């Protein structure tokens, strides 16, 4: 089992920045990929960015490329969000996928970008 605890959401004006953090605990050696998803009201949850635990390969949604950066330090994954837009408003969820493809989710953190 993997537990994920997020922090760092909040309210920011358009053009501003926020950094989200997610601390993983439990069976962390079983983690293959760490990532961030988001879900806006009335929309499906979507992948924002992911990073492989071994090798560090990253993947980004087209809508955030050049603005968001995912990184990892041991068992904590970060999402640096710059040049935020109102369209980035959503609940952001930390995700971990183990080598058996089991998914784990954090509780979610609200990000609100005002225009």
Secondary structure as UniProt FT lines:
FT   STRAND          2..7
FT   STRAND          10..13
FT   TURN            14..15
FT   STRAND          18..26
FT   HELIX           28..30
FT   STRAND          31..39
FT   TURN            41..42
FT   STRAND          46..52
FT   TURN            53..55
FT   STRAND          58..60
FT   HELIX           62..64
FT   TURN            65..67
FT   STRAND          68..73
FT   TURN            74..75
FT   STRAND          76..81
FT   HELIX           86..88
FT   STRAND          90..98
FT   TURN            99..100
FT   STRAND          103..105
FT   STRAND          109..114
//
